[in-house]
Amino acid sequence: MNKNNPNTPEKSNSRNFTETIVWSNGLFVIPLVFTLLSDSYIHAAVISVAVLFSVLYHLSHESNWKYYDIFLAFTLITSNLFAVVQASIGYFIVAIVLSLLSGYIYFYAQKRNYILYHPYWHVVSVAITSTCTFGYLVSN
């Protein structure tokens, strides 16, 4: 119970895995499979660690793990870039278009309603990573 108002339940310090902002990270299993199929084990490790810290960050109501989450997101972006530049130009163009959509969601939409739009950002990020990793897989 809330100390200031005994009739108001106290906010939990953590989320659970059933909340969209948490479970949407699980979609990264798709590009993870592509990296494993292409023997891109470092990229697979980057995806895995980035997802782990993103889940931890969101489970904590964005109160812990922030700088790890940010660092690993940029590390994943860099890994995706290395993969997609080795793919055909079509995959690169799709990744750029998806990145523009991702930027819109990240910098505009989620500022209006973080809990609603941040999972969409995860979905678009999965699409970007899938495009980059699949492009690498089929081009090599």
N, CA, C and O atoms as CSV, one atom per row, in Angstrom:
chain,resi,resn,atom,element,x,y,z
A,1,MET,N,N,0.833,-1.191,0.000
A,1,MET,CA,C,0.000,0.000,0.000
A,1,MET,C,C,0.876,1.254,0.000
A,1,MET,O,O,1.986,1.259,0.534
A,2,ASN,N,N,0.365,2.281,-0.594
A,2,ASN,CA,C,1.036,3.559,-0.661
A,2,ASN,C,C,0.988,4.202,0.721
A,2,ASN,O,O,-0.071,4.241,1.348
A,3,LYS,N,N,2.137,4.713,1.208
A,3,LYS,CA,C,2.203,5.319,2.548
A,3,LYS,C,C,1.326,6.558,2.645
A,3,LYS,O,O,0.719,6.805,3.687
A,4,ASN,N,N,1.253,7.342,1.568
A,4,ASN,CA,C,0.484,8.588,1.597
A,4,ASN,C,C,-1.029,8.346,1.494
A,4,ASN,O,O,-1.818,9.130,2.022
A,5,ASN,N,N,-1.421,7.294,0.835
A,5,ASN,CA,C,-2.829,6.985,0.683
A,5,ASN,C,C,-2.999,5.470,0.793
A,5,ASN,O,O,-2.682,4.757,-0.159
A,6,PRO,N,N,-3.478,4.966,1.902
A,6,PRO,CA,C,-3.577,3.522,2.117
A,6,PRO,C,C,-4.514,2.820,1.136
A,6,PRO,O,O,-4.464,1.596,1.019
A,7,ASN,N,N,-5.364,3.559,0.432
A,7,ASN,CA,C,-6.285,2.946,-0.529
A,7,ASN,C,C,-5.676,2.802,-1.921
A,7,ASN,O,O,-6.283,2.196,-2.803
A,8,THR,N,N,-4.476,3.357,-2.122
A,8,THR,CA,C,-3.807,3.293,-3.421
A,8,THR,C,C,-2.707,2.248,-3.367
A,8,THR,O,O,-1.824,2.325,-2.513
A,9,PRO,N,N,-2.747,1.266,-4.270
A,9,PRO,CA,C,-1.677,0.268,-4.253
A,9,PRO,C,C,-0.354,0.900,-4.657
A,9,PRO,O,O,-0.296,1.797,-5.498
A,10,GLU,N,N,0.704,0.405,-4.030
A,10,GLU,CA,C,2.040,0.909,-4.324
A,10,GLU,C,C,2.511,0.385,-5.676
A,10,GLU,O,O,2.266,-0.770,-6.024
A,11,LYS,N,N,3.186,1.239,-6.429
A,11,LYS,CA,C,3.711,0.846,-7.736
A,11,LYS,C,C,4.822,-0.188,-7.542
A,11,LYS,O,O,5.714,-0.020,-6.710
A,12,SER,N,N,4.744,-1.240,-8.320
A,12,SER,CA,C,5.763,-2.284,-8.268
A,12,SER,C,C,7.081,-1.740,-8.778
A,12,SER,O,O,7.099,-0.891,-9.670
A,13,ASN,N,N,8.195,-2.224,-8.218
A,13,ASN,CA,C,9.514,-1.793,-8.656
A,13,ASN,C,C,9.961,-2.483,-9.931
A,13,ASN,O,O,10.987,-2.119,-10.506
A,14,SER,N,N,9.204,-3.473,-10.379
A,14,SER,CA,C,9.609,-4.165,-11.596
A,14,SER,C,C,8.383,-4.563,-12.407
A,14,SER,O,O,7.273,-4.708,-11.896
A,15,ARG,N,N,8.641,-4.729,-13.674
A,15,ARG,CA,C,7.615,-5.232,-14.574
A,15,ARG,C,C,7.742,-6.745,-14.631
A,15,ARG,O,O,8.607,-7.336,-13.986
A,16,ASN,N,N,6.862,-7.362,-15.416
A,16,ASN,CA,C,7.008,-8.800,-15.635
A,16,ASN,C,C,7.110,-9.056,-17.137
A,16,ASN,O,O,6.939,-8.145,-17.947
A,17,PHE,N,N,7.385,-10.285,-17.490
A,17,PHE,CA,C,7.641,-10.652,-18.883
A,17,PHE,C,C,6.399,-10.582,-19.765
A,17,PHE,O,O,6.517,-10.640,-20.989
A,18,THR,N,N,5.221,-10.461,-19.178
A,18,THR,CA,C,4.008,-10.403,-19.994
A,18,THR,C,C,3.746,-9.003,-20.547
A,18,THR,O,O,2.867,-8.836,-21.392
A,19,GLU,N,N,4.477,-8.013,-20.094
A,19,GLU,CA,C,4.271,-6.653,-20.583
A,19,GLU,C,C,4.984,-6.475,-21.920
A,19,GLU,O,O,6.125,-6.902,-22.095
A,20,THR,N,N,4.296,-5.845,-22.848
A,20,THR,CA,C,4.779,-5.715,-24.226
A,20,THR,C,C,6.154,-5.086,-24.309
A,20,THR,O,O,6.973,-5.498,-25.131
A,21,ILE,N,N,6.418,-4.108,-23.483
A,21,ILE,CA,C,7.708,-3.428,-23.526
A,21,ILE,C,C,8.862,-4.376,-23.163
A,21,ILE,O,O,10.014,-4.118,-23.511
A,22,VAL,N,N,8.548,-5.459,-22.470
A,22,VAL,CA,C,9.555,-6.457,-22.100
A,22,VAL,C,C,9.600,-7.579,-23.143
A,22,VAL,O,O,10.657,-7.853,-23.711
A,23,TRP,N,N,8.457,-8.227,-23.397
A,23,TRP,CA,C,8.483,-9.410,-24.263
A,23,TRP,C,C,8.780,-9.087,-25.719
A,23,TRP,O,O,9.197,-9.972,-26.466
A,24,SER,N,N,8.578,-7.843,-26.145
A,24,SER,CA,C,8.865,-7.504,-27.539
A,24,SER,C,C,10.351,-7.681,-27.870
A,24,SER,O,O,10.711,-7.817,-29.039
A,25,ASN,N,N,11.201,-7.681,-26.862
A,25,ASN,CA,C,12.625,-7.973,-27.072
A,25,ASN,C,C,12.836,-9.404,-27.559
A,25,ASN,O,O,13.822,-9.694,-28.237
A,26,GLY,N,N,11.925,-10.283,-27.219
A,26,GLY,CA,C,12.042,-11.680,-27.631
A,26,GLY,C,C,11.994,-11.880,-29.135
A,26,GLY,O,O,12.436,-12.911,-29.641
A,27,LEU,N,N,11.459,-10.900,-29.851
A,27,LEU,CA,C,11.402,-10.982,-31.308
A,27,LEU,C,C,12.797,-10.986,-31.941
A,27,LEU,O,O,12.959,-11.365,-33.101
A,28,PHE,N,N,13.786,-10.566,-31.178
A,28,PHE,CA,C,15.159,-10.565,-31.693
A,28,PHE,C,C,15.692,-11.977,-31.934
A,28,PHE,O,O,16.796,-12.144,-32.452
A,29,VAL,N,N,14.917,-12.985,-31.562
A,29,VAL,CA,C,15.320,-14.360,-31.874
A,29,VAL,C,C,15.372,-14.561,-33.391
A,29,VAL,O,O,16.137,-15.395,-33.877
A,30,ILE,N,N,14.571,-13.810,-34.137
A,30,ILE,CA,C,14.551,-13.943,-35.603
A,30,ILE,C,C,15.907,-13.584,-36.208
A,30,ILE,O,O,16.497,-14.419,-36.894
A,31,PRO,N,N,16.428,-12.362,-35.977
A,31,PRO,CA,C,17.751,-12.076,-36.535
A,31,PRO,C,C,18.857,-12.890,-35.878
A,31,PRO,O,O,19.895,-13.134,-36.495
A,32,LEU,N,N,18.649,-13.311,-34.640
A,32,LEU,CA,C,19.639,-14.155,-33.982
A,32,LEU,C,C,19.814,-15.460,-34.748
A,32,LEU,O,O,20.937,-15.936,-34.911
A,33,VAL,N,N,18.720,-16.039,-35.217
A,33,VAL,CA,C,18.796,-17.268,-36.011
A,33,VAL,C,C,19.585,-17.010,-37.296
A,33,VAL,O,O,20.416,-17.830,-37.685
A,34,PHE,N,N,19.330,-15.875,-37.960
A,34,PHE,CA,C,20.063,-15.553,-39.195
A,34,PHE,C,C,21.567,-15.435,-38.935
A,34,PHE,O,O,22.376,-15.884,-39.747
A,35,THR,N,N,21.939,-14.832,-37.807
A,35,THR,CA,C,23.377,-14.706,-37.511
A,35,THR,C,C,23.995,-16.067,-37.239
A,35,THR,O,O,25.126,-16.329,-37.649
A,36,LEU,N,N,23.276,-16.920,-36.564
A,36,LEU,CA,C,23.813,-18.255,-36.285
A,36,LEU,C,C,23.924,-19.079,-37.569
A,36,LEU,O,O,24.887,-19.824,-37.746
A,37,LEU,N,N,22.949,-18.948,-38.458
A,37,LEU,CA,C,23.002,-19.668,-39.734
A,37,LEU,C,C,24.158,-19.188,-40.623
A,37,LEU,O,O,24.691,-19.952,-41.428
A,38,SER,N,N,24.534,-17.923,-40.467
A,38,SER,CA,C,25.631,-17.382,-41.275
A,38,SER,C,C,26.976,-17.445,-40.539
A,38,SER,O,O,27.964,-16.867,-40.993
A,39,ASP,N,N,27.009,-18.149,-39.403
A,39,ASP,CA,C,28.233,-18.285,-38.595
A,39,ASP,C,C,28.790,-16.938,-38.128
A,39,ASP,O,O,30.000,-16.792,-37.953
A,40,SER,N,N,27.915,-15.963,-37.930
A,40,SER,CA,C,28.304,-14.638,-37.445
A,40,SER,C,C,28.163,-14.612,-35.924
A,40,SER,O,O,27.264,-13.973,-35.378
A,41,TYR,N,N,29.062,-15.316,-35.262
A,41,TYR,CA,C,28.915,-15.538,-33.824
A,41,TYR,C,C,29.125,-14.279,-32.989
A,41,TYR,O,O,28.519,-14.134,-31.927
A,42,ILE,N,N,29.961,-13.385,-33.447
A,42,ILE,CA,C,30.142,-12.130,-32.708
A,42,ILE,C,C,28.866,-11.302,-32.787
A,42,ILE,O,O,28.419,-10.749,-31.783
A,43,HIS,N,N,28.279,-11.215,-33.979
A,43,HIS,CA,C,27.020,-10.486,-34.137
A,43,HIS,C,C,25.920,-11.143,-33.304
A,43,HIS,O,O,25.101,-10.451,-32.699
A,44,ALA,N,N,25.899,-12.464,-33.272
A,44,ALA,CA,C,24.923,-13.182,-32.453
A,44,ALA,C,C,25.105,-12.848,-30.971
A,44,ALA,O,O,24.132,-12.671,-30.238
A,45,ALA,N,N,26.352,-12.768,-30.550
A,45,ALA,CA,C,26.630,-12.413,-29.147
A,45,ALA,C,C,26.179,-10.990,-28.847
A,45,ALA,O,O,25.625,-10.720,-27.781
A,46,VAL,N,N,26.417,-10.086,-29.783
A,46,VAL,CA,C,25.990,-8.691,-29.594
A,46,VAL,C,C,24.467,-8.626,-29.455
A,46,VAL,O,O,23.949,-7.960,-28.559
A,47,ILE,N,N,23.759,-9.315,-30.338
A,47,ILE,CA,C,22.287,-9.336,-30.253
A,47,ILE,C,C,21.852,-9.894,-28.896
A,47,ILE,O,O,21.000,-9.309,-28.227
A,48,SER,N,N,22.428,-11.007,-28.496
A,48,SER,CA,C,22.039,-11.665,-27.243
A,48,SER,C,C,22.271,-10.779,-26.030
A,48,SER,O,O,21.397,-10.657,-25.171
A,49,VAL,N,N,23.434,-10.165,-25.957
A,49,VAL,CA,C,23.755,-9.320,-24.797
A,49,VAL,C,C,22.902,-8.048,-24.816
A,49,VAL,O,O,22.440,-7.596,-23.769
A,50,ALA,N,N,22.694,-7.473,-26.000
A,50,ALA,CA,C,21.854,-6.274,-26.103
A,50,ALA,C,C,20.426,-6.575,-25.644
A,50,ALA,O,O,19.820,-5.781,-24.924
A,51,VAL,N,N,19.899,-7.705,-26.057
A,51,VAL,CA,C,18.544,-8.087,-25.655
A,51,VAL,C,C,18.481,-8.332,-24.145
A,51,VAL,O,O,17.538,-7.900,-23.481
A,52,LEU,N,N,19.469,-9.012,-23.616
A,52,LEU,CA,C,19.499,-9.264,-22.173
A,52,LEU,C,C,19.420,-7.957,-21.382
A,52,LEU,O,O,18.615,-7.832,-20.459
A,53,PHE,N,N,20.260,-6.985,-21.746
A,53,PHE,CA,C,20.265,-5.734,-20.985
A,53,PHE,C,C,19.037,-4.878,-21.265
A,53,PHE,O,O,18.609,-4.114,-20.399
A,54,SER,N,N,18.465,-4.992,-22.453
A,54,SER,CA,C,17.218,-4.285,-22.726
A,54,SER,C,C,16.092,-4.846,-21.857
A,54,SER,O,O,15.295,-4.092,-21.298
A,55,VAL,N,N,16.035,-6.154,-21.750
A,55,VAL,CA,C,15.024,-6.783,-20.885
A,55,VAL,C,C,15.230,-6.343,-19.436
A,55,VAL,O,O,14.270,-5.971,-18.760
A,56,LEU,N,N,16.457,-6.381,-18.960
A,56,LEU,CA,C,16.734,-5.954,-17.584
A,56,LEU,C,C,16.343,-4.490,-17.365
A,56,LEU,O,O,15.768,-4.140,-16.334
A,57,TYR,N,N,16.658,-3.654,-18.333
A,57,TYR,CA,C,16.333,-2.225,-18.261
A,57,TYR,C,C,14.819,-2.023,-18.171
A,57,TYR,O,O,14.344,-1.254,-17.335
A,58,HIS,N,N,14.070,-2.702,-19.019
A,58,HIS,CA,C,12.623,-2.515,-19.019
A,58,HIS,C,C,11.952,-3.204,-17.834
A,58,HIS,O,O,10.928,-2.724,-17.349
A,59,LEU,N,N,12.501,-4.310,-17.364
A,59,LEU,CA,C,11.951,-4.944,-16.161
A,59,LEU,C,C,12.060,-4.013,-14.953
A,59,LEU,O,O,11.232,-4.070,-14.044
A,60,SER,N,N,13.078,-3.162,-14.945
A,60,SER,CA,C,13.302,-2.260,-13.810
A,60,SER,C,C,12.561,-0.931,-13.950
A,60,SER,O,O,12.858,0.019,-13.225
A,61,HIS,N,N,11.594,-0.853,-14.881
A,61,HIS,CA,C,10.889,0.410,-15.141
A,61,HIS,C,C,11.861,1.503,-15.575
A,61,HIS,O,O,11.699,2.670,-15.216
A,62,GLU,N,N,12.863,1.117,-16.344
A,62,GLU,CA,C,13.860,2.034,-16.891
A,62,GLU,C,C,14.631,2.784,-15.794
A,62,GLU,O,O,15.046,3.927,-15.983
A,63,SER,N,N,14.814,2.122,-14.655
A,63,SER,CA,C,15.559,2.762,-13.566
A,63,SER,C,C,16.965,2.189,-13.396
A,63,SER,O,O,17.804,2.815,-12.748
A,64,ASN,N,N,17.240,1.022,-13.958
A,64,ASN,CA,C,18.568,0.407,-13.887
A,64,ASN,C,C,19.022,0.033,-15.291
A,64,ASN,O,O,18.202,-0.117,-16.197
A,65,TRP,N,N,20.305,-0.115,-15.462
A,65,TRP,CA,C,20.898,-0.637,-16.692
A,65,TRP,C,C,20.827,0.316,-17.887
A,65,TRP,O,O,21.119,-0.106,-19.006
A,66,LYS,N,N,20.457,1.560,-17.697
A,66,LYS,CA,C,20.254,2.500,-18.805
A,66,LYS,C,C,21.482,2.620,-19.700
A,66,LYS,O,O,21.372,2.480,-20.918
A,67,TYR,N,N,22.638,2.874,-19.120
A,67,TYR,CA,C,23.830,3.133,-19.930
A,67,TYR,C,C,24.331,1.871,-20.631
A,67,TYR,O,O,24.916,1.952,-21.711
A,68,TYR,N,N,24.108,0.722,-20.029
A,68,TYR,CA,C,24.432,-0.541,-20.699
A,68,TYR,C,C,23.506,-0.729,-21.905
A,68,TYR,O,O,23.943,-1.116,-22.989
A,69,ASP,N,N,22.228,-0.446,-21.692
A,69,ASP,CA,C,21.239,-0.584,-22.760
A,69,ASP,C,C,21.593,0.338,-23.937
A,69,ASP,O,O,21.559,-0.090,-25.091
A,70,ILE,N,N,21.927,1.574,-23.652
A,70,ILE,CA,C,22.288,2.531,-24.706
A,70,ILE,C,C,23.554,2.089,-25.421
A,70,ILE,O,O,23.591,2.062,-26.651
A,71,PHE,N,N,24.581,1.747,-24.675
A,71,PHE,CA,C,25.849,1.315,-25.277
A,71,PHE,C,C,25.643,0.096,-26.175
A,71,PHE,O,O,26.170,0.038,-27.286
A,72,LEU,N,N,24.883,-0.861,-25.693
A,72,LEU,CA,C,24.664,-2.090,-26.462
A,72,LEU,C,C,23.764,-1.850,-27.669
A,72,LEU,O,O,23.915,-2.524,-28.688
A,73,ALA,N,N,22.842,-0.914,-27.577
A,73,ALA,CA,C,22.026,-0.570,-28.751
A,73,ALA,C,C,22.916,-0.007,-29.852
A,73,ALA,O,O,22.773,-0.377,-31.017
A,74,PHE,N,N,23.836,0.887,-29.489
A,74,PHE,CA,C,24.760,1.433,-30.492
A,74,PHE,C,C,25.732,0.374,-31.010
A,74,PHE,O,O,26.121,0.402,-32.177
A,75,THR,N,N,26.116,-0.541,-30.157
A,75,THR,CA,C,26.978,-1.649,-30.593
A,75,THR,C,C,26.226,-2.523,-31.595
A,75,THR,O,O,26.804,-2.972,-32.585
A,76,LEU,N,N,24.945,-2.764,-31.341
A,76,LEU,CA,C,24.134,-3.545,-32.273
A,76,LEU,C,C,23.968,-2.811,-33.600
A,76,LEU,O,O,24.044,-3.430,-34.662
A,77,ILE,N,N,23.747,-1.519,-33.552
A,77,ILE,CA,C,23.645,-0.724,-34.780
A,77,ILE,C,C,24.929,-0.854,-35.595
A,77,ILE,O,O,24.879,-1.030,-36.812
A,78,THR,N,N,26.062,-0.768,-34.934
A,78,THR,CA,C,27.355,-0.898,-35.615
A,78,THR,C,C,27.513,-2.289,-36.219
A,78,THR,O,O,27.967,-2.421,-37.356
A,79,SER,N,N,27.144,-3.322,-35.476
A,79,SER,CA,C,27.222,-4.693,-35.992
A,79,SER,C,C,26.308,-4.886,-37.198
A,79,SER,O,O,26.670,-5.554,-38.167
A,80,ASN,N,N,25.124,-4.295,-37.124
A,80,ASN,CA,C,24.199,-4.370,-38.253
A,80,ASN,C,C,24.792,-3.698,-39.484
A,80,ASN,O,O,24.672,-4.205,-40.599
A,81,LEU,N,N,25.423,-2.566,-39.275
A,81,LEU,CA,C,26.035,-1.845,-40.388
A,81,LEU,C,C,27.125,-2.677,-41.050
A,81,LEU,O,O,27.197,-2.746,-42.277
A,82,PHE,N,N,27.968,-3.303,-40.250
A,82,PHE,CA,C,29.016,-4.173,-40.799
A,82,PHE,C,C,28.416,-5.323,-41.609
A,82,PHE,O,O,28.968,-5.717,-42.637
A,83,ALA,N,N,27.292,-5.857,-41.149
A,83,ALA,CA,C,26.656,-6.961,-41.873
A,83,ALA,C,C,26.034,-6.481,-43.183
A,83,ALA,O,O,26.230,-7.102,-44.227
A,84,VAL,N,N,25.294,-5.391,-43.131
A,84,VAL,CA,C,24.531,-4.974,-44.307
A,84,VAL,C,C,25.419,-4.396,-45.409
A,84,VAL,O,O,25.042,-4.462,-46.579
A,85,VAL,N,N,26.576,-3.836,-45.080
A,85,VAL,CA,C,27.446,-3.326,-46.145
A,85,VAL,C,C,28.072,-4.466,-46.941
A,85,VAL,O,O,28.607,-4.246,-48.028
A,86,GLN,N,N,28.007,-5.674,-46.408
A,86,GLN,CA,C,28.506,-6.842,-47.131
A,86,GLN,C,C,27.402,-7.542,-47.912
A,86,GLN,O,O,27.652,-8.530,-48.603
A,87,ALA,N,N,26.179,-7.027,-47.801
A,87,ALA,CA,C,25.031,-7.589,-48.511
A,87,ALA,C,C,24.795,-6.788,-49.791
A,87,ALA,O,O,25.497,-5.815,-50.068
A,88,SER,N,N,23.813,-7.204,-50.553
A,88,SER,CA,C,23.494,-6.464,-51.767
A,88,SER,C,C,22.835,-5.131,-51.409
A,88,SER,O,O,22.330,-4.952,-50.301
A,89,ILE,N,N,22.848,-4.206,-52.360
A,89,ILE,CA,C,22.382,-2.841,-52.125
A,89,ILE,C,C,20.915,-2.785,-51.702
A,89,ILE,O,O,20.527,-1.891,-50.951
A,90,GLY,N,N,20.104,-3.716,-52.169
A,90,GLY,CA,C,18.689,-3.724,-51.801
A,90,GLY,C,C,18.472,-3.834,-50.300
A,90,GLY,O,O,17.609,-3.155,-49.743
A,91,TYR,N,N,19.243,-4.677,-49.651
A,91,TYR,CA,C,19.124,-4.828,-48.193
A,91,TYR,C,C,19.544,-3.547,-47.482
A,91,TYR,O,O,18.948,-3.156,-46.479
A,92,PHE,N,N,20.574,-2.904,-48.014
A,92,PHE,CA,C,21.033,-1.643,-47.435
A,92,PHE,C,C,19.930,-0.582,-47.533
A,92,PHE,O,O,19.681,0.144,-46.571
A,93,ILE,N,N,19.277,-0.493,-48.679
A,93,ILE,CA,C,18.210,0.496,-48.869
A,93,ILE,C,C,17.043,0.215,-47.926
A,93,ILE,O,O,16.509,1.136,-47.308
A,94,VAL,N,N,16.646,-1.049,-47.812
A,94,VAL,CA,C,15.555,-1.405,-46.884
A,94,VAL,C,C,15.949,-1.045,-45.451
A,94,VAL,O,O,15.128,-0.521,-44.698
A,95,ALA,N,N,17.188,-1.319,-45.073
A,95,ALA,CA,C,17.651,-0.998,-43.717
A,95,ALA,C,C,17.607,0.509,-43.463
A,95,ALA,O,O,17.260,0.942,-42.365
A,96,ILE,N,N,17.958,1.306,-44.470
A,96,ILE,CA,C,17.915,2.765,-44.316
A,96,ILE,C,C,16.475,3.243,-44.138
A,96,ILE,O,O,16.199,4.065,-43.264
A,97,VAL,N,N,15.563,2.740,-44.953
A,97,VAL,CA,C,14.152,3.129,-44.836
A,97,VAL,C,C,13.604,2.747,-43.459
A,97,VAL,O,O,12.926,3.543,-42.810
A,98,LEU,N,N,13.903,1.532,-43.025
A,98,LEU,CA,C,13.461,1.103,-41.695
A,98,LEU,C,C,14.107,1.947,-40.593
A,98,LEU,O,O,13.476,2.219,-39.572
A,99,SER,N,N,15.349,2.355,-40.794
A,99,SER,CA,C,16.031,3.207,-39.814
A,99,SER,C,C,15.359,4.569,-39.695
A,99,SER,O,O,15.274,5.129,-38.602
A,100,LEU,N,N,14.885,5.097,-40.805
A,100,LEU,CA,C,14.148,6.368,-40.767
A,100,LEU,C,C,12.852,6.210,-39.969
A,100,LEU,O,O,12.502,7.073,-39.164
A,101,LEU,N,N,12.146,5.107,-40.198
A,101,LEU,CA,C,10.940,4.826,-39.423
A,101,LEU,C,C,11.277,4.665,-37.945
A,101,LEU,O,O,10.564,5.171,-37.078
A,102,SER,N,N,12.355,3.966,-37.669
A,102,SER,CA,C,12.809,3.772,-36.292
A,102,SER,C,C,13.106,5.113,-35.617
A,102,SER,O,O,12.734,5.344,-34.467
A,103,GLY,N,N,13.776,5.979,-36.352
A,103,GLY,CA,C,14.082,7.310,-35.807
A,103,GLY,C,C,12.826,8.096,-35.492
A,103,GLY,O,O,12.746,8.766,-34.462
A,104,TYR,N,N,11.850,8.015,-36.376
A,104,TYR,CA,C,10.571,8.698,-36.124
A,104,TYR,C,C,9.931,8.175,-34.842
A,104,TYR,O,O,9.507,8.951,-33.986
A,105,ILE,N,N,9.866,6.857,-34.722
A,105,ILE,CA,C,9.253,6.268,-33.526
A,105,ILE,C,C,10.037,6.666,-32.287
A,105,ILE,O,O,9.449,7.060,-31.280
A,106,TYR,N,N,11.352,6.566,-32.352
A,106,TYR,CA,C,12.178,6.823,-31.175
A,106,TYR,C,C,12.117,8.283,-30.736
A,106,TYR,O,O,11.944,8.571,-29.551
A,107,PHE,N,N,12.259,9.197,-31.681
A,107,PHE,CA,C,12.387,10.606,-31.306
A,107,PHE,C,C,11.070,11.362,-31.248
A,107,PHE,O,O,11.014,12.440,-30.655
A,108,TYR,N,N,10.017,10.836,-31.842
A,108,TYR,CA,C,8.763,11.567,-31.810
A,108,TYR,C,C,7.646,10.795,-31.102
A,108,TYR,O,O,7.110,11.247,-30.091
A,109,ALA,N,N,7.313,9.654,-31.637
A,109,ALA,CA,C,6.134,8.944,-31.152
A,109,ALA,C,C,6.262,8.531,-29.697
A,109,ALA,O,O,5.336,8.724,-28.908
A,110,GLN,N,N,7.406,7.963,-29.339
A,110,GLN,CA,C,7.504,7.477,-27.960
A,110,GLN,C,C,7.631,8.605,-26.949
A,110,GLN,O,O,7.424,8.388,-25.755
A,111,LYS,N,N,7.968,9.804,-27.404
A,111,LYS,CA,C,7.981,10.957,-26.488
A,111,LYS,C,C,6.553,11.286,-26.055
A,111,LYS,O,O,6.333,11.848,-24.982
A,112,ARG,N,N,5.576,10.925,-26.911
A,112,ARG,CA,C,4.181,11.185,-26.610
A,112,ARG,C,C,3.598,10.108,-25.692
A,112,ARG,O,O,2.778,10.407,-24.824
A,113,ASN,N,N,4.027,8.847,-25.886
A,113,ASN,CA,C,3.512,7.747,-25.073
A,113,ASN,C,C,4.534,6.611,-25.107
A,113,ASN,O,O,4.440,5.704,-25.934
A,114,TYR,N,N,5.495,6.669,-24.213
A,114,TYR,CA,C,6.625,5.738,-24.196
A,114,TYR,C,C,6.173,4.284,-24.111
A,114,TYR,O,O,6.631,3.447,-24.888
A,115,ILE,N,N,5.288,3.981,-23.184
A,115,ILE,CA,C,4.861,2.594,-22.963
A,115,ILE,C,C,4.169,2.032,-24.194
A,115,ILE,O,O,4.304,0.843,-24.484
A,116,LEU,N,N,3.438,2.852,-24.917
A,116,LEU,CA,C,2.761,2.392,-26.125
A,116,LEU,C,C,3.728,2.232,-27.298
A,116,LEU,O,O,3.699,1.212,-27.986
A,117,TYR,N,N,4.582,3.228,-27.531
A,117,TYR,CA,C,5.377,3.253,-28.762
A,117,TYR,C,C,6.742,2.583,-28.670
A,117,TYR,O,O,7.280,2.163,-29.694
A,118,HIS,N,N,7.315,2.471,-27.485
A,118,HIS,CA,C,8.641,1.857,-27.401
A,118,HIS,C,C,8.639,0.402,-27.886
A,118,HIS,O,O,9.602,0.001,-28.541
A,119,PRO,N,N,7.619,-0.402,-27.603
A,119,PRO,CA,C,7.598,-1.753,-28.191
A,119,PRO,C,C,7.584,-1.731,-29.725
A,119,PRO,O,O,8.155,-2.617,-30.360
A,120,TYR,N,N,6.936,-0.725,-30.321
A,120,TYR,CA,C,6.981,-0.598,-31.781
A,120,TYR,C,C,8.416,-0.348,-32.247
A,120,TYR,O,O,8.838,-0.837,-33.295
A,121,TRP,N,N,9.152,0.420,-31.451
A,121,TRP,CA,C,10.557,0.663,-31.775
A,121,TRP,C,C,11.328,-0.659,-31.725
A,121,TRP,O,O,12.194,-0.902,-32.566
A,122,HIS,N,N,11.023,-1.505,-30.754
A,122,HIS,CA,C,11.655,-2.827,-30.704
A,122,HIS,C,C,11.338,-3.609,-31.981
A,122,HIS,O,O,12.225,-4.232,-32.564
A,123,VAL,N,N,10.085,-3.578,-32.412
A,123,VAL,CA,C,9.673,-4.327,-33.605
A,123,VAL,C,C,10.417,-3.827,-34.839
A,123,VAL,O,O,10.911,-4.628,-35.632
A,124,VAL,N,N,10.500,-2.520,-35.005
A,124,VAL,CA,C,11.220,-1.968,-36.164
A,124,VAL,C,C,12.705,-2.271,-36.050
A,124,VAL,O,O,13.356,-2.532,-37.061
A,125,SER,N,N,13.249,-2.243,-34.854
A,125,SER,CA,C,14.654,-2.599,-34.661
A,125,SER,C,C,14.916,-4.057,-35.014
A,125,SER,O,O,15.964,-4.392,-35.564
A,126,VAL,N,N,13.964,-4.911,-34.695
A,126,VAL,CA,C,14.064,-6.322,-35.100
A,126,VAL,C,C,14.041,-6.421,-36.620
A,126,VAL,O,O,14.797,-7.197,-37.204
A,127,ALA,N,N,13.183,-5.644,-37.258
A,127,ALA,CA,C,13.112,-5.662,-38.727
A,127,ALA,C,C,14.429,-5.174,-39.343
A,127,ALA,O,O,14.891,-5.731,-40.339
A,128,ILE,N,N,15.023,-4.152,-38.762
A,128,ILE,CA,C,16.317,-3.651,-39.251
A,128,ILE,C,C,17.387,-4.718,-39.087
A,128,ILE,O,O,18.111,-5.032,-40.032
A,129,THR,N,N,17.484,-5.271,-37.896
A,129,THR,CA,C,18.503,-6.279,-37.620
A,129,THR,C,C,18.276,-7.519,-38.477
A,129,THR,O,O,19.236,-8.128,-38.948
A,130,SER,N,N,17.015,-7.899,-38.684
A,130,SER,CA,C,16.712,-9.044,-39.541
A,130,SER,C,C,17.119,-8.768,-40.983
A,130,SER,O,O,17.686,-9.635,-41.648
A,131,THR,N,N,16.836,-7.579,-41.461
A,131,THR,CA,C,17.216,-7.201,-42.826
A,131,THR,C,C,18.730,-7.271,-42.999
A,131,THR,O,O,19.223,-7.823,-43.983
A,132,CYS,N,N,19.455,-6.718,-42.053
A,132,CYS,CA,C,20.919,-6.700,-42.131
A,132,CYS,C,C,21.503,-8.103,-42.048
A,132,CYS,O,O,22.387,-8.462,-42.826
A,133,THR,N,N,21.008,-8.889,-41.107
A,133,THR,CA,C,21.570,-10.226,-40.911
A,133,THR,C,C,21.147,-11.186,-42.010
A,133,THR,O,O,21.940,-12.027,-42.435
A,134,PHE,N,N,19.898,-11.072,-42.479
A,134,PHE,CA,C,19.452,-11.932,-43.575
A,134,PHE,C,C,20.184,-11.553,-44.868
A,134,PHE,O,O,20.587,-12.422,-45.642
A,135,GLY,N,N,20.348,-10.256,-45.087
A,135,GLY,CA,C,21.105,-9.813,-46.265
A,135,GLY,C,C,22.512,-10.361,-46.269
A,135,GLY,O,O,23.025,-10.780,-47.306
A,136,TYR,N,N,23.136,-10.355,-45.103
A,136,TYR,CA,C,24.488,-10.923,-44.990
A,136,TYR,C,C,24.454,-12.429,-45.273
A,136,TYR,O,O,25.305,-12.954,-45.991
A,137,LEU,N,N,23.471,-13.105,-44.704
A,137,LEU,CA,C,23.355,-14.559,-44.859
A,137,LEU,C,C,23.230,-14.957,-46.328
A,137,LEU,O,O,23.936,-15.855,-46.787
A,138,VAL,N,N,22.348,-14.305,-47.060
A,138,VAL,CA,C,22.108,-14.713,-48.449
A,138,VAL,C,C,23.151,-14.162,-49.422
A,138,VAL,O,O,23.257,-14.644,-50.550
A,139,SER,N,N,23.908,-13.176,-49.003
A,139,SER,CA,C,24.902,-12.574,-49.902
A,139,SER,C,C,26.285,-13.184,-49.749
A,139,SER,O,O,27.180,-12.898,-50.543
A,140,ASN,N,N,26.465,-14.012,-48.747
A,140,ASN,CA,C,27.800,-14.610,-48.512
A,140,ASN,C,C,27.768,-16.111,-48.612
A,140,ASN,O,O,28.798,-16.763,-48.443
